[in-house]
């Protein structure tokens, strides 16, 4: 009995991971941007460069540059991650990061690095009206440096966690609602006119079934284990 209970607890912990599915990934080694669509300012400036995705910009312009994945709708629970580097030609103001819930350039959610402020900022846009901002502080963040950025968003539990270069913060409640006012819509990457690079973009749909479903799956697996042991 003790072994059965321990086995059940083990399965309940690890079965949810079986439902997470990678729904998009691109390392740009193929040298093209097939499967992506540009929105916003200078849409023709997106290109591949040395097996990375590059926005061939200049400096901060205050005009959004968005590159989204074709046919991908923002899931209810997802993880988005990528390697990012920003290199404005004037080496000053810098913005680079993610966008999701994107309907158009006036309605979206975003999280992006500001190297000049040493933080990752999070906010949403509805009808061109920006929400208040929430932050992950990233001391010493700099231009021309590769960082790994990762966000996990769950609209059901209203939980969002951002990890940037090892610094992390979790947003819940009102903060979550403020950042994620848009649901559904497209997912992609973003700069504000600066030269920006992205690599190893991965989107995971974190589909976690209800507890009753997990219990049923775990019990079924335990029954299979028990039958296998009896037949040995």
VEXDOTI-61363 format. One record per residue (C-alpha): residue in three letters; z, x, y. Coordinates in nm, 3 decimals, m for minus. Layout:
N
+------+---------+---------+---------+
| resn |      zz |      xx |      yy |
+------+---------+---------+---------+
|  ALA |       Z |       X |       Y |
...
+------+---------+---------+---------+
! end
This chain:
232
+------+---------+---------+---------+
| resn |      zz |      xx |      yy |
+------+---------+---------+---------+
|  UNK |   0.000 |   0.000 |   0.000 |
|  UNK |   0.090 |   0.279 |   0.241 |
|  UNK |  m0.243 |   0.449 |   0.182 |
|  UNK |  m0.423 |   0.117 |   0.236 |
|  UNK |  m0.251 |   0.055 |   0.570 |
|  UNK |  m0.326 |   0.409 |   0.688 |
|  UNK |  m0.686 |   0.369 |   0.581 |
|  UNK |  m0.716 |   0.042 |   0.770 |
|  UNK |  m0.572 |   0.195 |   1.087 |
|  UNK |  m0.811 |   0.488 |   1.056 |
|  UNK |  m1.108 |   0.255 |   1.026 |
|  UNK |  m1.000 |   0.041 |   1.320 |
|  UNK |  m0.990 |   0.355 |   1.534 |
|  UNK |  m1.328 |   0.491 |   1.429 |
|  UNK |  m1.541 |   0.185 |   1.348 |
|  UNK |  m1.604 |   0.103 |   1.720 |
|  UNK |  m1.780 |   0.438 |   1.759 |
|  UNK |  m2.029 |   0.325 |   1.496 |
|  UNK |  m2.156 |   0.057 |   1.735 |
|  UNK |  m2.229 |   0.292 |   2.029 |
|  UNK |  m2.605 |   0.350 |   2.048 |
|  UNK |  m2.805 |   0.596 |   2.258 |
|  UNK |  m3.064 |   0.377 |   2.431 |
|  UNK |  m3.228 |   0.641 |   2.650 |
|  UNK |  m3.250 |   1.019 |   2.666 |
|  UNK |  m3.482 |   1.264 |   2.836 |
|  UNK |  m3.461 |   1.644 |   2.863 |
|  UNK |  m3.801 |   1.667 |   3.037 |
|  UNK |  m3.920 |   1.937 |   2.797 |
|  UNK |  m4.246 |   1.741 |   2.762 |
|  UNK |  m4.330 |   1.825 |   3.124 |
|  UNK |  m4.387 |   1.467 |   3.242 |
|  UNK |  m4.203 |   1.172 |   3.392 |
|  UNK |  m4.343 |   0.905 |   3.161 |
|  UNK |  m4.096 |   0.617 |   3.129 |
|  UNK |  m3.967 |   0.646 |   3.486 |
|  UNK |  m4.048 |   0.457 |   3.809 |
|  UNK |  m3.972 |   0.559 |   4.169 |
|  UNK |  m3.834 |   0.339 |   4.447 |
|  UNK |  m3.734 |   0.401 |   4.806 |
|  UNK |  m3.851 |   0.685 |   5.028 |
|  UNK |  m4.115 |   0.944 |   4.926 |
|  UNK |  m4.172 |   0.792 |   4.583 |
|  UNK |  m4.439 |   1.054 |   4.506 |
|  UNK |  m4.191 |   1.342 |   4.531 |
|  UNK |  m4.050 |   1.303 |   4.178 |
|  UNK |  m4.187 |   1.559 |   3.934 |
|  UNK |  m4.095 |   1.782 |   3.641 |
|  UNK |  m4.021 |   2.147 |   3.707 |
|  UNK |  m3.923 |   2.407 |   3.443 |
|  UNK |  m3.817 |   2.136 |   3.195 |
|  UNK |  m3.609 |   1.950 |   3.452 |
|  UNK |  m3.661 |   1.642 |   3.667 |
|  UNK |  m3.694 |   1.737 |   4.035 |
|  UNK |  m3.698 |   1.542 |   4.357 |
|  UNK |  m3.913 |   1.767 |   4.573 |
|  UNK |  m3.740 |   1.686 |   4.900 |
|  UNK |  m3.599 |   1.885 |   5.191 |
|  UNK |  m3.271 |   1.784 |   5.355 |
|  UNK |  m3.054 |   1.474 |   5.396 |
|  UNK |  m3.263 |   1.193 |   5.546 |
|  UNK |  m3.035 |   0.886 |   5.504 |
|  UNK |  m3.321 |   0.728 |   5.306 |
|  UNK |  m3.252 |   0.657 |   4.941 |
|  UNK |  m3.475 |   0.808 |   4.672 |
|  UNK |  m3.436 |   0.633 |   4.335 |
|  UNK |  m3.590 |   0.712 |   3.995 |
|  UNK |  m3.520 |   0.450 |   3.727 |
|  UNK |  m3.579 |   0.426 |   3.352 |
|  UNK |  m3.851 |   0.175 |   3.263 |
|  UNK |  m3.749 |  m0.133 |   3.064 |
|  UNK |  m3.379 |  m0.044 |   3.064 |
|  UNK |  m3.131 |  m0.306 |   3.187 |
|  UNK |  m2.775 |  m0.202 |   3.274 |
|  UNK |  m2.559 |  m0.293 |   2.970 |
|  UNK |  m2.218 |  m0.462 |   2.990 |
|  UNK |  m2.059 |  m0.142 |   2.858 |
|  UNK |  m2.232 |   0.194 |   2.891 |
|  UNK |  m2.201 |   0.567 |   2.938 |
|  UNK |  m2.447 |   0.757 |   3.156 |
|  UNK |  m2.450 |   1.135 |   3.176 |
|  UNK |  m2.670 |   1.419 |   3.297 |
|  UNK |  m2.671 |   1.773 |   3.430 |
|  UNK |  m2.731 |   1.775 |   3.807 |
|  UNK |  m2.796 |   2.030 |   4.081 |
|  UNK |  m2.868 |   1.976 |   4.450 |
|  UNK |  m3.043 |   2.234 |   4.670 |
|  UNK |  m3.114 |   2.111 |   5.025 |
|  UNK |  m3.334 |   2.350 |   5.216 |
|  UNK |  m3.077 |   2.377 |   5.496 |
|  UNK |  m2.795 |   2.430 |   5.241 |
|  UNK |  m2.570 |   2.174 |   5.410 |
|  UNK |  m2.535 |   1.798 |   5.357 |
|  UNK |  m2.597 |   1.706 |   4.993 |
|  UNK |  m2.610 |   1.391 |   4.778 |
|  UNK |  m2.706 |   1.365 |   4.410 |
|  UNK |  m2.602 |   1.129 |   4.132 |
|  UNK |  m2.650 |   0.798 |   3.950 |
|  UNK |  m2.750 |   0.442 |   4.029 |
|  UNK |  m2.707 |   0.128 |   3.814 |
|  UNK |  m2.722 |  m0.248 |   3.859 |
|  UNK |  m3.029 |  m0.166 |   4.072 |
|  UNK |  m3.218 |  m0.475 |   4.188 |
|  UNK |  m3.387 |  m0.311 |   4.488 |
|  UNK |  m3.296 |  m0.063 |   4.761 |
|  UNK |  m3.059 |  m0.319 |   4.919 |
|  UNK |  m2.872 |  m0.416 |   4.600 |
|  UNK |  m2.727 |  m0.153 |   4.366 |
|  UNK |  m2.418 |   0.041 |   4.253 |
|  UNK |  m2.399 |   0.418 |   4.290 |
|  UNK |  m2.188 |   0.727 |   4.227 |
|  UNK |  m2.300 |   1.063 |   4.365 |
|  UNK |  m2.176 |   1.408 |   4.459 |
|  UNK |  m2.125 |   1.505 |   4.821 |
|  UNK |  m2.086 |   1.883 |   4.813 |
|  UNK |  m2.007 |   1.894 |   5.185 |
|  UNK |  m1.709 |   1.663 |   5.125 |
|  UNK |  m1.597 |   1.798 |   4.786 |
|  UNK |  m1.602 |   1.459 |   4.619 |
|  UNK |  m1.800 |   1.213 |   4.411 |
|  UNK |  m1.821 |   0.886 |   4.601 |
|  UNK |  m1.859 |   0.538 |   4.447 |
|  UNK |  m1.972 |   0.222 |   4.621 |
|  UNK |  m2.208 |  m0.075 |   4.594 |
|  UNK |  m2.470 |  m0.235 |   4.816 |
|  UNK |  m2.534 |  m0.610 |   4.838 |
|  UNK |  m2.795 |  m0.739 |   5.079 |
|  UNK |  m2.788 |  m0.401 |   5.253 |
|  UNK |  m2.411 |  m0.429 |   5.312 |
|  UNK |  m2.210 |  m0.135 |   5.177 |
|  UNK |  m1.869 |  m0.178 |   5.017 |
|  UNK |  m1.572 |   0.049 |   5.074 |
|  UNK |  m1.579 |   0.380 |   4.885 |
|  UNK |  m1.371 |   0.522 |   4.601 |
|  UNK |  m1.360 |   0.892 |   4.513 |
|  UNK |  m1.320 |   1.160 |   4.251 |
|  UNK |  m1.213 |   1.478 |   4.431 |
|  UNK |  m1.408 |   1.785 |   4.312 |
|  UNK |  m1.268 |   2.087 |   4.501 |
|  UNK |  m1.514 |   2.369 |   4.552 |
|  UNK |  m1.826 |   2.170 |   4.461 |
|  UNK |  m2.127 |   2.357 |   4.594 |
|  UNK |  m2.504 |   2.344 |   4.630 |
|  UNK |  m2.733 |   2.528 |   4.388 |
|  UNK |  m2.484 |   2.493 |   4.101 |
|  UNK |  m2.538 |   2.293 |   3.781 |
|  UNK |  m2.269 |   2.034 |   3.705 |
|  UNK |  m2.229 |   1.781 |   3.425 |
|  UNK |  m2.175 |   1.428 |   3.553 |
|  UNK |  m2.067 |   1.137 |   3.334 |
|  UNK |  m1.971 |   0.776 |   3.408 |
|  UNK |  m1.847 |   0.511 |   3.166 |
|  UNK |  m1.857 |   0.150 |   3.290 |
|  UNK |  m1.728 |  m0.157 |   3.108 |
|  UNK |  m1.780 |  m0.488 |   3.288 |
|  UNK |  m1.574 |  m0.676 |   3.027 |
|  UNK |  m1.255 |  m0.473 |   3.064 |
|  UNK |  m1.332 |  m0.389 |   3.429 |
|  UNK |  m1.282 |  m0.019 |   3.372 |
|  UNK |  m1.489 |   0.270 |   3.505 |
|  UNK |  m1.425 |   0.640 |   3.443 |
|  UNK |  m1.610 |   0.919 |   3.620 |
|  UNK |  m1.602 |   1.280 |   3.505 |
|  UNK |  m1.765 |   1.547 |   3.718 |
|  UNK |  m1.738 |   1.914 |   3.630 |
|  UNK |  m1.407 |   1.852 |   3.454 |
|  UNK |  m1.252 |   1.642 |   3.733 |
|  UNK |  m1.199 |   1.277 |   3.643 |
|  UNK |  m1.070 |   0.944 |   3.770 |
|  UNK |  m1.055 |   0.590 |   3.631 |
|  UNK |  m1.114 |   0.283 |   3.847 |
|  UNK |  m0.982 |  m0.061 |   3.751 |
|  UNK |  m0.911 |  m0.397 |   3.912 |
|  UNK |  m1.022 |  m0.432 |   4.273 |
|  UNK |  m1.163 |  m0.078 |   4.283 |
|  UNK |  m1.382 |  m0.151 |   3.981 |
|  UNK |  m1.503 |  m0.479 |   4.132 |
|  UNK |  m1.589 |  m0.312 |   4.463 |
|  UNK |  m1.793 |  m0.036 |   4.295 |
|  UNK |  m1.969 |  m0.269 |   4.050 |
|  UNK |  m2.067 |  m0.575 |   4.251 |
|  UNK |  m2.413 |  m0.573 |   4.091 |
|  UNK |  m2.461 |  m0.635 |   3.717 |
|  UNK |  m2.777 |  m0.614 |   3.510 |
|  UNK |  m3.062 |  m0.447 |   3.697 |
|  UNK |  m3.209 |  m0.102 |   3.642 |
|  UNK |  m3.044 |   0.236 |   3.586 |
|  UNK |  m3.150 |   0.570 |   3.727 |
|  UNK |  m3.081 |   0.879 |   3.936 |
|  UNK |  m3.069 |   0.923 |   4.312 |
|  UNK |  m3.081 |   1.165 |   4.605 |
|  UNK |  m3.087 |   1.106 |   4.980 |
|  UNK |  m3.385 |   1.328 |   5.057 |
|  UNK |  m3.249 |   1.663 |   4.938 |
|  UNK |  m3.409 |   1.880 |   4.671 |
|  UNK |  m3.237 |   1.757 |   4.356 |
|  UNK |  m3.258 |   1.847 |   3.986 |
|  UNK |  m3.160 |   1.646 |   3.677 |
|  UNK |  m3.162 |   1.739 |   3.310 |
|  UNK |  m3.041 |   1.602 |   2.976 |
|  UNK |  m3.014 |   1.241 |   3.091 |
|  UNK |  m2.848 |   1.025 |   2.823 |
|  UNK |  m2.757 |   0.654 |   2.832 |
|  UNK |  m2.532 |   0.510 |   2.561 |
|  UNK |  m2.476 |   0.138 |   2.507 |
|  UNK |  m2.109 |   0.114 |   2.413 |
|  UNK |  m2.127 |  m0.209 |   2.216 |
|  UNK |  m1.773 |  m0.276 |   2.092 |
|  UNK |  m1.735 |  m0.595 |   1.881 |
|  UNK |  m1.439 |  m0.830 |   1.909 |
|  UNK |  m1.121 |  m0.734 |   1.723 |
|  UNK |  m1.183 |  m0.997 |   1.453 |
|  UNK |  m1.525 |  m0.847 |   1.381 |
|  UNK |  m1.382 |  m0.496 |   1.361 |
|  UNK |  m1.110 |  m0.614 |   1.125 |
|  UNK |  m1.366 |  m0.781 |   0.899 |
|  UNK |  m1.577 |  m0.465 |   0.888 |
|  UNK |  m1.273 |  m0.247 |   0.819 |
|  UNK |  m1.151 |  m0.474 |   0.540 |
|  UNK |  m1.497 |  m0.480 |   0.386 |
|  UNK |  m1.510 |  m0.101 |   0.385 |
|  UNK |  m1.162 |  m0.084 |   0.231 |
|  UNK |  m1.267 |  m0.325 |  m0.044 |
|  UNK |  m1.566 |  m0.103 |  m0.118 |
|  UNK |  m1.339 |   0.201 |  m0.134 |
|  UNK |  m1.098 |   0.022 |  m0.368 |
|  UNK |  m1.378 |  m0.089 |  m0.602 |
|  UNK |  m1.520 |   0.260 |  m0.606 |
|  UNK |  m1.182 |   0.410 |  m0.696 |
|  UNK |  m1.129 |   0.155 |  m0.978 |
|  UNK |  m1.470 |   0.240 |  m1.121 |
|  UNK |  m1.402 |   0.613 |  m1.133 |
+------+---------+---------+---------+
! end
